[in-house]
Amino acid sequence: PRGGMAALLRSPLLRASATSCATHAAGDALCQTVAPPSAGPGEARAGASGAEAFDAGRCARFAAVGATLHGPFFHHAFGALERHVRVGGAPWRAVVAKTAVGQFTALPLYLTLFFPYMSVLEGVFSGEGAAEPAALAAGAAARLADNFVPTMVAGTAFWPAANLVNFSVVPANMRVAYVGSVGVVWNVYLSWRNAREAGGGRG
């Protein structure tokens, strides 16, 4: 079994999925430690503490999105950037070009998938009427509409600097792992942003 697992993780796609699963779980767990869904990431946690306050289902959903969406998505996205974004001249030109193209193509597409996916998972596992197809679709559309613009703005402040490092010094086969590791901080924000909408928060 141990050899079989090692063989599986030699697959770049499966390794990307496993890495994203772990970093998404870590980001959500950290988010739940420092902020409840109704508060910002820098605000004090109120109410129950410890195991009583931890939502394991929420963490599992976030980890599942990392494994099934984030890891595969960025494995293919970074591969496409490597294949198709080619700029002559000094190496820094290609780094800047990949960063810019990724920021304004991969990130918005990912967010367009992320928020509806989270909304659907929450509806399916809620055990309530939200699992009806019409309610799932309406909830997914509302979640995306409420979150897309502010998350893109936040991502534009966070990711360009991280991706300049990514495309300049990180080997191609380690880029999803790098993004996942740096992205633990980003995942705290994403988890908070998604959870506050799931709980009815606005603003």
Secondary structure, 3 states (H helix, E strand, C coil): CHHHHHHHHCCHHHHHHHHHHHHHHHHHHHHHHHCCCCCCCCCCCCCCCHHHCCCHHHHHHHHHHHHHHHHHHHHHHHHHHHHHCCCCCCHHHHHHHHHHHHHHHHHHHHHHHHHHHHHHHHHHCCCCHHHCHHHHHHHHHHHHHHHHHHHHHHHHHHHHHHHHHHHHHCCHHHHHHHHHHHHHHHHHHHHHHHHHHHCCCCC
